[in-house]
Amino acid sequence: MHYTCNTKGVCAQTISFDINDNKISNISFNGGCPGNLKMISKLLDGKDVDYVIKMCKGNTCGYKNTSCADQLAEALIKIKDNK
């Protein structure tokens, strides 16, 4: 299933991704730091949703209390909670 989620408090405005068999793929950030976000997308592609949440939850960016990776984790948590 394909998802597009809005973010809060980060440079990227949205995050799009697919989840199939509890694996995340086709991760794409709209906005933000392109080099870093492309690498995050590559590193997490095909990983289990719970692994991605564990790795990304709580990461911060500079002075912010969140980051694009943290926002990805938050989106995944919301999706899991709504199933």
N, C-alpha and C positions, 0 to 999 in steps of 0.2 A: 504494500500500500504506500502511496506517495503522500508526503506531508510537507506543508510550508508553514512555518511558525514565525510570528513576529518576536522581536527581541526587545529588551528593555535595558537601557544604561550602557550600551556598547555602540561601536561605530557601524557594525553590520546591522542592516534593517530587518532582514529576514534570513532564515536558514531553511533550506529545502533538503529533503532526504527521502529515501525509501526504507521501509522495514519489511523484510520477508523472513519468515522462520526465525524471528527474534534477532536477525542480523541487520545491521545498518549498511546502506550503500548509497552511492550517488549523492554524497553530501556536497552541498553548495551554499556558500555564504554570499549574500548580496550586500556588498559594502565591506568595510573593514580593511585590514592589512592583507593584501592579496597573497603575498608570498607565504606568510605564516598560515593563513587559512587554507591555502591549497595543500600545504604540507599536512596540516591537521586532518584534512579530508582524506588524503592518501593513507595516512597512518591508521585511521579509524575504519577505512572501507573494509567491509566484510566481517567486522568485529561484532560480538554479541552486545546487545543493547545494555545489559547489566555491566559489562566490562567498560563500555564507553561512559556510562554514568559514573562508575567508580573512579575512572581516570580523570574525568573532566570536572566533576562537581567540586566547587569551592575554589577553583583557579581564579585568580584576579588579574587585572590588567592595570598596571600603573597605580594610580591613586583610587581607581574604581573598586567597588566591592564585588564586582563580577567581571566576566570576560566573555568573549564569543564562545569559548569552549564550555564555560559554566552555563551559558544560555542554552547551548546544545543539550547539556545534561538536564537542565530544567525542563526543556521541551520534551525530552524523552520520559522524564518522570511524570509529567502531565498526561502524556499518551498512555503510559502504563497504568496510571491511576484511573483512567477513563475506560479501560477495557473490562 
